[in-house]
Amino acid sequence: MPPVVVIAGRANVGKSTLFNRLAGRRTALVADTPGVTRDRREAEAMLRGRTVRLVDTAGLEEAPPTSLARRMHAAAAAAVAQADLVLFTIDARAGVTPADAHFAAWLRRQGRPVLLVANKTEGRAGAAAALEAFSLGLGEPLAVSAEHGEGIADLMREIADRLPEAARAANAEEDGEGATRPLRLAIVGRPNAGKSTLVNRLLGEERLLTGPEPGITRDAITVRLHDADGTAFELVDTAGLRRRARVVEALEKLSVSSAIEALKMAEVAVLAVDAAEGLHDQDLQIARLIEREGRACVLALTKWDAVTDRPGRLRALNDRLEISLAQLKGLAVVPLSALTGEGMAKLLPAVRQAHAVWNTRVPTGALNRWFEQALARHPPPLVDRRRLKLRYVTQPKARPPTFVVFGTRAEMTPEDYRRYLANSLRETFALPGTPLRLQFRGTDNPFAPA
C-alpha cells in the first residue's frame, strides 16, 4: 500500500485546495464556506517519482460529543492515526490562532511525523507572516500558496524526502506489480436514504460520517473494498440528489454536480431507496438518469428493518417499477438493512450479476436468428403506405449492450415497434435490468433515382 499523507488543520485554511493541487486534479469540493469537507477524501498522487495516498480531512475543531462537528473531528483523528506523514496546514494571512496552537500540541502527542505548511502566502506579506508559525514548535514552516501554485514543487520534494524508508520500499515493490482494475460502484439516492451507512456496513467500519441529519455527505467519497471472492470494488458514496427546483445554494449545486460526475464514471450504480418511505418520484428520476447514462443498476431497499408489511411493500414497488420504469425491466431489487446487516450478503452478488449483464456480447449468428424470428412473429408496420424492410442486426459494443438494426428506411421505424424489438431482445438473451441501446440505420437504395 502506498504511504499515507494526511492533510490536517482547522477549517478554511485551504486544505482541500492543497489536496487538489497535490493530486493534480480538482477532486475535492472547494468553496469559501468553512466546513465544506466533512468526510475523509483520498486520492493517489505521484510526488517526485513516488506514489502516495493523499487524504483530505475535515477541519479540526472542539465540539460537544454528540455533534456533527465532533464526529468530523473523530474521522480526522482516525486518518492522522494511520498517517506516514501529516501536513499540518495553517492560514498564514490569518496568523497563528489559538486553535492552531491547540491542535499543534495535539498533533505532537499523536507521535506521527509532521510537516508544517503555511498556506496562502502569496505576496510579500504572506511570506513574512509564515515565519510566525515557528512558534508552534513543529519545525520550519514551508510557505506555499495552493491556489496559485507557489511553493508546491518544494512541498512535493519535502514530502518525498520525509517518507519512511519502509514505505519507500513497499512503494517501489507495488510500482512493479500489475494491479487489476476494480469495479467502480456508485451509491446514489435521495438525501438521508442510508447511503453512507450502507457503505460503512460493506466496509465493516465507520469510515464515513453518518447521522440523523440529512445531507451530511457533500462530496463524492471513494473507498476501496475487496469482497470474499476476491473481487475489487471502488465504492463511491455520493451526496443526496434532490429535485432540481429545490437545489438553490451554490454549495449544494457543487455537491449534486460531484454526484452526477461520479455516476458518469461508474460502471454500476446502486440506487438506495428508503423502504420505510417507499418509491418517490425523485427516486424514479434518479433511476432514469442512471439509464440515460447507460450504467448498470441495482435497487437497494434500505432501512428494511423498519418495514412491517414487507410483502405488500414489495408488491407496490414492483408494480410501480413495471409501470414507471419499463426501460429497466427486470431491475434487481435487494431489500436490506445496513443497520442490522439483514440482506447485505445479497447486494454485492447482485452488483456482480448486473455488471456481467452490462458487459454481455451476443454472438452475431444467434442475434440474427432471433431477428428473423422476431420479424416473422410480428412483421414491420407500414410507414407512408410502404412496408419497412429490416435486413439484419449487429452488436457493435457492450457496456451497455448496444445493437444496430440495418434496413431500407430503418430510421423511420415507429416507437412501438422499437419497444417490441427491445423487449424481445431483453427476454431472449436474458438482459434484465440493464440499459439497452437499439439504434436503426437506413441503407441506400441503389435503384432509387439520383
Secondary structure, DSSP 8 states (H G I E B T S, - for coil): ---EEEEE-STTSSHHHHHHHHHTS--S---SSTT---S-EEEEEEETTEEEEEEE--------TTSHHHHHHHHHHHHHHT-SEEEEEEETTT---HHHHHHHHHHHHHT--EEEEEE---HHHHHHHHGGGGGGSSSS-EE-BTTTTBTHHHHHHHHHHHS-HHHHHHHHHHHTS-----EEEEEEESTTSSHHHHHHHHHTS--S---SSTT---S-EEEEEE-TT--EEEEEE------GGG--SHHHHHHHHHHHHHHHH-SEEEEEEETTT---HHHHHHHHHHHHTT-EEEEEEE-GGG-S-HHHHHHHHHHHHHHH-GGGTT-EEEE--TTT-TTGGGHHHHHHHHHHHHT----HHHHHHHHHHHHHHS---EETTEE-EEEEEEEEETTTTEEEEEEETGGG--HHHHHHHHHHHHHHTT-TTS--EEEEEE---TTS--
